[in-house]
Amino acid sequence: MRLFLCLFYFSVFQFNLVGQNIDSLFNVSKKYKSEGKYDSAILILNELNTSSDLLPEDKSKVLNNLAINYIRKGDKKEGLRYYYDAISFNTSTKNLTELAKNYVNLATYYKSEDNLTLAIEYLSKAKTIKPDDRNITGNIELRLGDIYAIKSDSSQNAYDSAIYFYLSALSLFTQLNDSLRLAIIHNNLGYLYESNSNFSASIDNFKKAIQIAGRQDNYSSLALYSYNLANQYLKKKDYQLSLYHYNKALNLSKYRNPEFLMNLYSNMVKAKMAIGHVDEASVLFQKFNELRDSIYDTKKMQEVKDLETKYETELKDQEIANQQQTIAEKELQKNIYLIFSISLVILVFISVWFFLQRQKYLKKLKNEEIANMRTEQELKELNAMMHGQEEERNRIASDLHDRLGARLSSIKLLFQNGADEQENKQRVLSFIDEAIKETREISHNLSTDMLSRFGIKTALQDTMRSINESDKLEAELSIMGVEERWPLEIERNVYYVLLELINNTLKHAEATHIMVQLSQLDDEINVFYEDNGKGFKISQEEYKGMGMRSIQARMSAVKGRIFVNSKPGEGLNAVITIPLKESQKVDDSEKQKAKEV
C-alpha cells in the first residue's frame, strides 16, 4: 500500500511542478530543512533537479542543498556525492563563485568530521579559484585560521599558521569594512593568544572586539567579548577589573543563552571569593545552582515539546496520507488485489523452497551419519527416521496442494472473470483470508515440529524473530540460567501459554513492545511476560474471553502457577512458576529422542 501511495504522490507532485514557481518550491524545501524534515526537502529538491526549466545558478543551489540535507539526515555518502556533482557542474559551466563555495562547503564538512587535513586541502583549492575576490578569500583565510587554531595545541607551526591566516583575513576585511568579521577575528585571536599564555595580546584583541561590537550595537557579541576579557583579568588575578567586565557581560546576558549566564555566575563566584566577598559569592552561587536546575528542567520540557510536535506532525501527515489513499484507492484497487495475490503465491512457494532445501540439507547430514554407523540396528533406526521425514514432507506438500491450491485457483478464476464487480471483490477478499488462515495453520504445525526437535529456546527465538520482522511491534527475549532442555511436556505447555499471551497482545493490547524472560534457579522454572499495551480490568469474564481457562488448564497439567496483573493504561504482566523435580530433568537419552521426533 505504501508503495502505491508513494507512486501516486510522485505523479501528483510532478504534475504540480509544471505549474509552480521554482523559487517557491525551493523555499518550501528550505522550510522543510529548517524543520528537520529532510526526506520531504529531498523529495522536492530531486524533482527540481530533474526539471528542464532549471537555470544553471538554480541547479547549483539545488545540488548544494541536496548535499546538505543528505548529510544532516545521516546519509553522508549520498551527501558527498551531491557535493562532487555540484563541483563537476560548476566546473563545466565555469561558475567560479559557486565552485569556490562548493570547495568551502566540502572543507566545512571534513572539519566537522575532524578530518582537518582534507579540510585544509579543499580550502586551499577554493583559494586559487577567485584570488581577486577579497570577500571569498577573506572568508577562506578566516576558516584556515580556525582550523590551524584547533591544531595549535600540539604544534607551534600550526599556532604560527593560525596567527598568519587570522592577520591576513583581518587585513582583507579591514579593506571591506566588514565590522562583523573584524570583531570575530579579534575575538579568535584573543582565544589563540590566551592558549599560548600571551595575556597582554589576548586582552588587546578582546578589547578591540568589544570596541567594534559596541559601535555596531551587537549586544550578543558584546556580552561574549566582555566575558572573554574578564576571564583574562581573572587569570591575571586582577579581580576588580575582571568583576567590572563580568558585570558588563551580566548586564547584556539577556542576549545570550542560559548556559552563558551559568558560566558567568561560576566565574564571578571565583572572583568574589578571591577578594573575600563571601556573602556576595554565596548569593551568586545560589543563582548559579538555580539556573543550572532551571536549564535541566527547560531541556526536559523542550524534549517533551519536541516529542509532542513530532507526534502532531506525524498525525497530520497521516491524515494527509489517508486522504491521498482515499483518492487513489478506486484507481489502484485492482492492482493492489493482484499484487497481493501474487505476493502470497510467491511467499508460499518461497516457504516451500526453503523447507525443501532444509530437508535436503538434513537428509545429507543423515546420509553422512549412515556412512559412520556400524551396526545393522543403527541403520534400521536411521532408515525409519528418514522414512518419517519423507512422510512429513509428503504431508506438508499435500497440505499445501489441498488446502491452498483450491483457494489460489479460485482467486485466479475470479480475476479472469473480472474482479471489478463488488460481489467478486468480496469473494476475492474472503478467499485471500482463508488462504492466509491455511498458511498460518501450516506454519503453526512447522513451529510445533521445531519445538519438539530443538526445544523451547529455539522455538521462542524463531517466534520472536517472526514478530520483529512483521514490524507490528518490538519483541524481546531474555534467557538466563537455562542450560539444558526441560521435559517436553513442560516445554510444550509453556510455549503454548506464551503463544496465547502473545496472541492476546497482538489482538487486543495495541502494544508496541513485548518482553519474554525464561529463567531457571535450582529446581524451579520462572517465566515472565510483559507488554506495554492498554491493559484491562481483571475480571472473570475477560479471563474467559482471553483464553485464561486454557492457560490455567495447561499450568495445572505441569503443576505450575500463573499470576496475571493488568490495569487500564498500564499494560499486562504475567509470572509463571513451575517446579522442576530431579526426576523430571531431561537425561541424554531423552534429549536424543527429542532430536529424533
C-alpha positions as CSV (number, residue, x, y, z in Angstrom):
1,M,0.0,0.0,0.0
2,R,2.8,2.4,0.9
3,L,4.5,1.7,-2.5
4,F,1.4,2.7,-4.4
5,L,0.8,5.8,-2.3
6,C,4.4,7.0,-2.9
7,L,4.0,6.4,-6.7
8,F,0.7,8.3,-6.6
9,Y,2.3,11.2,-4.7
10,F,5.2,11.4,-7.1
11,S,2.8,11.6,-10.1
12,V,0.8,14.3,-8.4
13,F,4.0,16.2,-7.5
14,Q,5.4,16.0,-11.0
15,F,2.1,17.4,-12.4
16,N,2.1,20.3,-9.9
17,L,5.8,21.1,-10.6
18,V,5.0,22.4,-14.0
19,G,2.5,25.0,-12.7
20,Q,4.5,26.2,-9.7
21,N,7.3,28.7,-9.4
22,I,10.7,27.1,-9.0
23,D,11.7,29.6,-6.4
24,S,8.6,29.0,-4.3
25,L,9.3,25.2,-4.3
26,F,12.9,25.8,-3.4
27,N,11.7,27.9,-0.4
28,V,9.4,25.1,0.6
29,S,12.4,22.7,0.6
30,K,14.4,25.2,2.8
31,K,11.4,25.3,5.2
32,Y,11.4,21.5,5.5
33,K,15.2,21.6,6.1
34,S,14.8,24.1,8.9
35,E,12.1,21.9,10.5
36,G,14.3,18.7,10.2
37,K,12.0,17.1,7.6
38,Y,14.9,16.1,5.4
39,D,13.1,13.4,3.4
40,S,10.4,15.9,2.3
41,A,13.1,18.5,1.4
42,I,15.0,15.9,-0.6
43,L,11.8,14.9,-2.4
44,I,11.2,18.4,-3.6
45,L,14.9,19.1,-4.5
46,N,15.1,15.8,-6.5
47,E,12.1,16.9,-8.6
48,L,13.6,20.3,-9.1
49,N,16.9,18.7,-10.1
50,T,15.2,16.9,-13.0
51,S,13.3,19.9,-14.2
52,S,14.3,21.2,-17.7
53,D,13.3,24.7,-16.7
54,L,16.1,25.0,-14.1
55,L,18.7,27.7,-14.7
56,P,22.4,27.0,-14.1
57,E,22.6,29.1,-10.9
58,D,19.5,27.4,-9.6
59,K,20.9,24.0,-10.5
60,S,24.0,24.7,-8.4
61,K,21.8,25.7,-5.4
62,V,19.7,22.6,-5.7
63,L,22.8,20.3,-5.8
64,N,24.3,22.0,-2.9
65,N,21.1,21.8,-0.8
66,L,20.7,18.1,-1.7
67,A,24.2,17.5,-0.3
68,I,23.3,19.4,3.0
69,N,20.0,17.6,3.5
70,Y,21.5,14.1,2.9
71,I,24.4,14.8,5.4
72,R,22.0,16.2,8.1
73,K,19.8,13.1,7.5
74,G,22.8,11.0,8.2
75,D,23.5,9.7,4.7
76,K,27.0,11.2,4.4
77,K,27.9,9.1,1.3
78,E,25.0,10.4,-0.7
79,G,25.6,14.0,0.6
80,L,29.2,13.9,-0.6
81,R,28.1,12.6,-4.0
82,Y,26.0,15.7,-4.5
83,Y,28.8,18.0,-3.4
84,Y,31.0,16.4,-6.0
85,D,28.2,16.7,-8.6
86,A,27.9,20.4,-7.8
87,I,31.7,20.8,-8.3
88,S,31.5,19.0,-11.6
89,F,28.5,21.1,-12.8
90,N,30.1,24.4,-11.8
91,T,33.4,23.4,-13.4
92,S,31.6,22.7,-16.7
93,T,29.6,25.9,-16.6
94,K,32.6,28.0,-15.4
95,N,30.7,29.4,-12.5
96,L,33.8,30.2,-10.4
97,T,32.0,31.9,-7.5
98,E,29.7,28.9,-6.9
99,L,32.7,26.5,-7.4
100,A,34.7,28.2,-4.7
101,K,31.7,27.9,-2.4
102,N,31.4,24.2,-3.2
103,Y,35.0,23.6,-2.0
104,V,34.4,25.7,1.1
105,N,31.3,23.6,1.9
106,L,33.3,20.4,1.4
107,A,36.0,21.8,3.8
108,T,33.3,22.6,6.4
109,Y,32.0,19.0,6.2
110,Y,35.5,17.5,6.6
111,K,36.2,19.9,9.5
112,S,33.0,18.6,11.3
113,E,34.3,15.1,10.7
114,D,37.7,16.1,12.4
115,N,39.5,15.4,9.0
116,L,41.5,18.7,9.2
117,T,43.9,17.6,6.5
118,L,41.2,17.3,3.8
119,A,39.5,20.5,5.1
120,I,42.8,22.4,4.6
121,E,43.2,20.8,1.1
122,Y,39.8,21.9,-0.1
123,L,40.1,25.4,1.3
124,S,43.4,25.8,-0.5
125,K,41.7,24.7,-3.7
126,A,38.9,27.3,-3.2
127,K,41.5,30.0,-2.6
128,T,43.1,29.5,-6.0
129,I,39.8,29.8,-7.9
130,K,39.0,33.5,-7.4
131,P,42.0,35.0,-5.7
132,D,41.0,38.6,-6.6
133,D,37.6,38.3,-4.7
134,R,38.6,39.8,-1.3
135,N,35.3,38.6,0.3
136,I,35.8,34.9,-0.7
137,T,39.5,35.0,0.0
138,G,39.0,36.6,3.4
139,N,36.4,34.1,4.3
140,I,38.8,31.2,3.3
141,E,41.6,32.8,5.3
142,L,39.4,33.0,8.4
143,R,38.4,29.4,8.1
144,L,42.0,28.3,7.6
145,G,42.9,30.3,10.8
146,D,40.1,28.4,12.7
147,I,41.5,25.0,11.6
148,Y,45.1,25.8,12.4
149,A,43.9,27.2,15.8
150,I,42.4,23.8,16.5
151,K,45.7,22.1,15.7
152,S,47.8,24.7,17.6
153,D,47.6,22.8,21.0
154,S,50.0,20.2,19.6
155,S,52.1,22.2,17.1
156,Q,53.9,25.5,17.2
157,N,53.9,25.6,13.4
158,A,50.1,25.3,13.5
159,Y,49.9,28.1,16.0
160,D,52.1,30.4,13.8
161,S,49.9,29.5,10.8
162,A,46.7,30.3,12.6
163,I,48.2,33.8,13.5
164,Y,49.2,34.3,9.9
165,F,45.8,33.4,8.4
166,Y,43.9,35.4,11.0
167,L,46.0,38.5,10.3
168,S,45.6,38.0,6.6
169,A,41.8,37.8,6.9
170,L,41.9,40.9,9.2
171,S,43.7,42.9,6.5
172,L,41.1,41.9,3.8
173,F,38.0,42.6,5.9
174,T,39.5,45.9,7.1
175,Q,39.6,46.9,3.4
176,L,36.0,45.7,3.0
177,N,35.0,47.5,6.3
178,D,33.3,44.2,7.4
179,S,32.8,45.0,11.1
180,L,31.1,41.7,12.0
181,R,34.0,39.6,10.8
182,L,36.6,42.0,12.2
183,A,35.2,41.6,15.6
184,I,35.1,37.8,15.2
185,I,38.8,37.7,14.1
186,H,39.9,39.8,17.1
187,N,37.9,37.5,19.4
188,N,39.5,34.4,17.8
189,L,43.0,36.0,18.1
190,G,42.2,36.6,21.8
191,Y,41.5,32.9,22.3
192,L,44.6,31.9,20.4
193,Y,47.0,34.3,22.4
194,E,45.4,33.1,25.6
195,S,46.2,29.4,24.7
196,N,49.8,30.5,24.4
197,S,49.7,32.4,27.8
198,N,50.2,35.7,25.9
199,F,47.6,37.5,28.1
200,S,48.7,41.0,27.0
201,A,48.0,40.3,23.3
202,S,44.8,38.4,24.3
203,I,43.5,41.3,26.3
204,D,44.3,43.8,23.5
205,N,42.4,41.7,20.9
206,F,39.3,41.2,23.2
207,K,39.3,45.0,23.8
208,K,39.3,45.6,20.0
209,A,36.5,43.1,19.5
210,I,34.5,45.0,22.2
211,Q,35.0,48.3,20.6
212,I,33.9,47.1,17.1
213,A,30.8,45.3,18.5
214,G,29.9,48.3,20.6
215,R,29.9,50.6,17.5
216,Q,27.5,48.1,15.8
217,D,25.2,47.7,18.8
218,N,25.9,44.0,18.6
219,Y,24.8,43.2,22.2
220,S,25.1,39.4,21.9
221,S,28.7,39.5,20.7
222,L,29.5,42.4,23.1
223,A,28.4,40.2,26.1
224,L,30.6,37.3,24.9
225,Y,33.6,39.6,24.3
226,S,33.3,41.3,27.7
227,Y,33.1,37.8,29.3
228,N,36.2,36.7,27.5
229,L,38.1,39.8,28.5
230,A,37.0,39.4,32.2
231,N,38.4,35.8,32.1
232,Q,41.8,37.1,31.1
233,Y,41.9,39.5,34.1
234,L,40.7,36.6,36.3
235,K,43.7,34.5,35.2
236,K,46.0,37.5,35.9
237,K,44.4,37.8,39.4
238,D,43.2,41.3,38.7
239,Y,39.9,40.5,40.3
240,Q,38.5,44.1,40.4
241,L,38.9,44.5,36.6
242,S,37.6,41.0,36.0
243,L,34.4,41.8,38.0
244,Y,34.0,45.1,36.2
245,H,33.8,43.3,32.8
246,Y,31.8,40.4,34.2
247,N,29.2,42.9,35.3
248,K,29.2,44.4,31.8
249,A,28.6,40.9,30.4
250,L,25.9,40.3,33.1
251,N,24.0,43.4,32.0
252,L,24.0,42.1,28.4
253,S,23.4,38.4,29.4
254,K,19.7,38.6,28.2
255,Y,21.1,38.5,24.7
256,R,22.9,35.2,25.3
257,N,21.7,31.7,26.2
258,P,21.2,30.5,29.8
259,E,24.4,28.3,29.7
260,F,26.4,31.6,29.1
261,L,24.8,33.1,32.2
262,M,25.5,30.0,34.3
263,N,29.3,30.1,33.3
264,L,29.3,33.8,34.1
265,Y,27.9,33.2,37.6
266,S,30.5,30.5,38.1
267,N,33.5,32.7,37.3
268,M,32.1,35.7,39.3
269,V,31.9,33.4,42.3
270,K,35.6,32.7,41.9
271,A,36.4,36.4,41.7
272,K,34.3,37.3,44.7
273,M,35.8,34.5,46.8
274,A,39.3,35.7,45.8
275,I,38.7,39.2,47.2
276,G,36.9,37.9,50.3
277,H,33.4,38.9,49.5
278,V,32.0,35.6,50.7
279,D,28.4,36.7,51.1
280,E,28.2,38.1,47.6
281,A,29.8,34.9,46.3
282,S,27.2,32.9,48.2
283,V,24.4,34.8,46.5
284,L,25.9,34.3,43.1
285,F,26.5,30.6,43.8
286,Q,22.8,30.3,44.7
287,K,21.8,31.9,41.4
288,F,24.2,29.5,39.7
289,N,22.5,26.5,41.2
290,E,19.0,27.7,40.5
291,L,19.9,28.4,36.9
292,R,21.6,25.1,36.5
293,D,18.4,23.3,37.7
294,S,16.3,25.5,35.5
295,I,18.4,24.7,32.4
296,Y,17.9,21.0,33.2
297,D,14.2,21.4,33.6
298,T,13.9,23.5,30.5
299,K,15.8,20.9,28.4
300,K,13.4,18.2,29.7
301,M,10.4,20.3,28.8
302,Q,11.8,21.1,25.4
303,E,12.3,17.3,24.8
304,V,8.7,16.7,25.7
305,K,7.6,19.6,23.5
306,D,9.7,18.3,20.6
307,L,8.0,14.9,21.1
308,E,4.6,16.5,21.1
309,T,5.4,18.4,17.9
310,K,6.7,15.3,16.2
311,Y,3.6,13.4,17.2
312,E,1.3,16.2,15.9
313,T,3.3,16.4,12.7
314,E,3.2,12.7,12.1
315,L,-0.6,12.7,12.9
316,K,-1.1,15.5,10.3
317,D,1.0,13.6,7.8
318,Q,-1.0,10.5,8.5
319,E,-4.3,12.4,7.9
320,I,-2.9,13.7,4.5
321,A,-1.8,10.2,3.6
322,N,-5.3,8.8,4.4
323,Q,-6.9,11.4,2.2
324,Q,-4.5,10.6,-0.6
325,Q,-5.2,6.9,-0.1
326,T,-9.0,7.5,-0.4
327,I,-8.4,9.4,-3.7
328,A,-6.1,6.8,-5.1
329,E,-7.9,3.7,-3.8
330,K,-10.5,3.3,-6.6
331,E,-8.0,3.5,-9.4
332,L,-5.4,1.3,-7.7
333,Q,-7.6,-1.3,-6.0
334,K,-7.5,-3.9,-8.8
335,N,-3.7,-3.7,-9.0
336,I,-3.4,-4.0,-5.2
337,Y,-5.5,-7.2,-5.1
338,L,-3.5,-8.6,-8.0
339,I,-0.1,-7.8,-6.4
340,F,-1.3,-9.1,-3.0
341,S,-2.3,-12.4,-4.5
342,I,0.9,-12.8,-6.5
343,S,2.9,-11.9,-3.4
344,L,1.0,-14.5,-1.4
345,V,1.8,-17.1,-4.0
346,I,5.4,-16.2,-4.1
347,L,5.6,-16.3,-0.3
348,V,4.1,-19.8,-0.3
349,F,6.5,-21.1,-2.9
350,I,9.5,-19.5,-1.2
351,S,8.4,-21.1,2.1
352,V,8.2,-24.5,0.3
353,W,11.5,-23.9,-1.4
354,F,13.3,-23.1,1.9
355,F,11.6,-26.1,3.6
356,L,12.7,-28.5,0.8
357,Q,16.2,-27.0,0.9
358,R,16.4,-27.6,4.7
359,Q,15.1,-31.1,4.3
360,K,17.7,-31.7,1.6
361,Y,20.4,-30.5,4.0
362,L,19.1,-32.6,6.8
363,K,19.0,-35.6,4.5
364,K,22.6,-35.0,3.5
365,L,23.6,-34.9,7.2
366,K,21.8,-38.1,7.9
367,N,23.4,-39.8,4.9
368,E,26.8,-38.8,6.3
369,E,25.7,-40.3,9.6
370,I,24.7,-43.6,7.9
371,A,28.2,-43.9,6.5
372,N,29.6,-43.9,10.0
373,M,27.1,-46.3,11.5
374,R,28.5,-49.9,12.0
375,T,25.6,-51.9,13.3
376,E,22.5,-53.1,11.5
377,Q,20.2,-51.8,14.3
378,E,21.5,-48.3,13.9
379,L,20.9,-48.4,10.2
380,K,17.4,-49.6,10.7
381,E,16.6,-46.8,13.2
382,L,18.1,-44.2,10.8
383,N,16.1,-45.5,7.8
384,A,12.9,-45.4,9.9
385,M,13.7,-41.8,10.8
386,M,14.3,-40.8,7.2
387,H,11.0,-42.6,6.3
388,G,9.2,-40.5,8.8
389,Q,10.8,-37.3,7.4
390,E,9.7,-38.4,3.9
391,E,6.1,-38.9,5.2
392,E,6.3,-35.4,6.8
393,R,7.4,-33.8,3.6
394,N,4.6,-35.6,1.7
395,R,2.1,-34.5,4.4
396,I,3.2,-30.9,4.1
397,A,3.2,-31.0,0.3
398,S,-0.3,-32.5,0.4
399,D,-1.4,-29.7,2.8
400,L,-0.1,-27.0,0.5
401,H,-1.7,-28.6,-2.5
402,D,-5.1,-29.5,-1.0
403,R,-5.6,-26.5,1.4
404,L,-4.0,-23.7,-0.6
405,G,-4.3,-24.8,-4.2
406,A,-8.1,-24.5,-4.4
407,R,-8.1,-21.1,-2.8
408,L,-5.4,-19.7,-5.1
409,S,-7.1,-21.2,-8.2
410,S,-10.4,-19.6,-7.2
411,I,-8.7,-16.2,-6.8
412,K,-7.2,-16.5,-10.2
413,L,-10.5,-17.5,-11.8
414,L,-12.3,-14.5,-10.2
415,F,-9.7,-12.2,-11.6
416,Q,-10.1,-13.7,-15.1
417,N,-13.9,-13.3,-14.9
418,G,-13.4,-9.6,-13.8
419,A,-12.6,-8.6,-10.2
420,D,-14.2,-5.2,-10.6
421,E,-17.6,-6.3,-9.6
422,Q,-18.3,-5.7,-5.9
423,E,-19.5,-9.3,-5.3
424,N,-16.4,-10.7,-6.9
425,K,-14.2,-8.3,-4.8
426,Q,-15.8,-9.6,-1.6
427,R,-15.3,-13.2,-2.7
428,V,-11.6,-12.5,-3.6
429,L,-11.1,-11.0,-0.1
430,S,-12.8,-14.0,1.5
431,F,-10.6,-16.5,-0.4
432,I,-7.5,-14.5,0.5
433,D,-8.4,-14.5,4.2
434,E,-9.0,-18.3,4.0
435,A,-5.6,-18.8,2.3
436,I,-3.9,-16.7,5.0
437,K,-5.6,-18.8,7.7
438,E,-4.4,-22.0,6.0
439,T,-0.9,-20.7,5.7
440,R,-0.9,-19.8,9.4
441,E,-2.0,-23.3,10.4
442,I,0.6,-24.9,8.3
443,S,3.2,-22.6,9.8
444,H,2.0,-23.4,13.3
445,N,2.4,-27.2,12.6
446,L,6.0,-26.5,11.5
447,S,6.6,-24.4,14.6
448,T,5.4,-27.3,16.8
449,D,7.8,-29.6,15.0
450,M,10.7,-27.1,15.7
451,L,9.7,-27.2,19.4
452,S,10.0,-31.0,19.6
453,R,13.3,-31.1,17.7
454,F,15.2,-28.1,19.1
455,G,13.5,-27.1,22.3
456,I,11.7,-24.1,23.7
457,K,14.7,-21.7,23.4
458,T,15.0,-22.2,19.6
459,A,11.2,-22.2,19.1
460,L,10.8,-18.9,21.0
461,Q,13.7,-17.3,19.2
462,D,12.1,-18.1,15.9
463,T,8.7,-16.8,17.1
464,M,10.3,-13.5,18.3
465,R,12.2,-13.1,15.0
466,S,8.9,-13.5,13.1
467,I,7.2,-10.9,15.2
468,N,10.1,-8.4,14.8
469,E,10.1,-9.0,11.0
470,S,6.4,-8.2,10.8
471,D,7.1,-4.6,12.0
472,K,3.9,-4.8,14.2
473,L,5.8,-4.4,17.4
474,E,9.2,-5.0,19.0
475,A,9.7,-8.4,20.7
476,E,12.5,-9.0,23.2
477,L,13.6,-12.4,24.6
478,S,15.9,-13.0,27.6
479,I,17.1,-16.4,28.7
480,M,19.0,-16.8,32.0
481,G,20.2,-20.0,33.7
482,V,18.6,-22.4,31.3
483,E,21.5,-24.7,30.4
484,E,19.6,-27.9,29.5
485,R,16.3,-28.7,27.9
486,W,13.2,-29.1,30.1
487,P,10.8,-32.1,29.8
488,L,8.9,-31.9,26.5
489,E,5.6,-31.7,28.3
490,I,6.7,-28.6,30.2
491,E,8.3,-27.0,27.1
492,R,5.1,-27.6,25.1
493,N,2.7,-26.2,27.7
494,V,4.9,-23.1,28.5
495,Y,5.3,-22.5,24.8
496,Y,1.6,-22.6,24.1
497,V,0.8,-20.4,27.1
498,L,3.2,-17.8,25.8
499,L,1.7,-18.1,22.3
500,E,-1.7,-17.4,23.8
501,L,-0.4,-14.3,25.7
502,I,1.3,-13.0,22.6
503,N,-1.8,-13.6,20.5
504,N,-3.9,-11.6,23.1
505,T,-1.4,-8.8,23.0
506,L,-1.5,-8.7,19.1
507,K,-5.3,-8.8,19.0
508,H,-6.3,-6.5,21.9
509,A,-3.5,-4.6,23.6
510,E,-2.4,-2.1,20.9
511,A,1.1,-2.6,22.3
512,T,4.5,-1.6,20.8
513,H,6.7,-3.8,22.8
514,I,6.6,-7.3,24.5
515,M,9.2,-9.0,26.6
516,V,9.6,-12.7,27.4
517,Q,12.1,-13.9,30.1
518,L,12.9,-17.5,30.8
519,S,15.0,-18.4,33.9
520,Q,15.8,-21.4,36.0
521,L,17.0,-21.3,39.6
522,D,17.8,-24.7,41.1
523,D,14.6,-26.8,40.7
524,E,12.2,-24.0,39.8
525,I,11.3,-22.7,36.3
526,N,10.3,-19.0,36.1
527,V,8.7,-17.3,33.1
528,F,7.9,-13.6,32.9
529,Y,5.8,-12.0,30.2
530,E,5.1,-8.3,29.8
531,D,3.6,-5.9,27.2
532,N,3.1,-2.1,27.2
533,G,-0.4,-2.2,25.8
534,K,-3.6,-0.5,27.0
535,G,-4.2,-3.1,29.7
536,F,-7.6,-4.2,31.1
537,K,-9.5,-4.5,34.3
538,I,-9.1,-8.0,35.7
539,S,-12.5,-9.9,35.8
540,Q,-13.7,-13.4,35.3
541,E,-15.5,-12.5,32.0
542,E,-12.3,-11.1,30.5
543,Y,-10.3,-14.1,31.6
544,K,-12.6,-16.4,29.7
545,G,-12.5,-14.1,26.6
546,M,-8.7,-14.1,26.6
547,G,-8.2,-17.9,26.8
548,M,-7.4,-17.9,30.5
549,R,-9.3,-21.2,31.1
550,S,-7.0,-22.9,28.6
551,I,-3.9,-21.3,30.1
552,Q,-4.9,-22.4,33.6
553,A,-5.5,-25.9,32.4
554,R,-2.0,-26.1,30.8
555,M,-0.5,-24.8,34.1
556,S,-2.4,-27.4,36.1
557,A,-1.0,-30.1,33.7
558,V,2.6,-29.4,34.8
559,K,1.7,-28.4,38.4
560,G,2.6,-24.8,37.7
561,R,1.0,-21.5,38.6
562,I,0.4,-18.3,36.7
563,F,-0.2,-14.8,38.1
564,V,-1.6,-12.1,35.8
565,N,-1.6,-8.4,36.6
566,S,-3.1,-5.7,34.5
567,K,-4.7,-2.3,34.8
568,P,-6.2,0.0,32.2
569,G,-3.3,2.1,30.7
570,E,-0.6,0.1,32.4
571,G,-0.1,-2.9,30.1
572,L,0.0,-6.5,31.2
573,N,2.5,-8.7,33.1
574,A,2.3,-12.4,33.8
575,V,4.5,-14.6,36.0
576,I,4.7,-18.4,35.6
577,T,6.4,-20.7,38.1
578,I,6.8,-24.4,37.6
579,P,8.6,-26.8,40.0
580,L,11.2,-29.0,38.3
581,K,11.9,-32.2,40.2
582,E,15.1,-34.1,39.8
583,S,13.2,-37.0,38.2
584,Q,11.8,-34.5,35.6
585,K,15.1,-33.3,34.2
586,V,15.9,-34.5,30.7
587,D,18.7,-37.0,30.5
588,D,20.9,-37.7,27.5
589,S,18.7,-40.5,26.1
590,E,15.6,-38.2,26.3
591,K,17.5,-35.5,24.5
592,Q,18.4,-37.9,21.7
593,K,14.7,-39.0,21.4
594,A,13.6,-35.3,21.3
595,K,16.0,-34.7,18.4
596,E,14.7,-37.7,16.5
597,V,11.0,-36.7,16.9
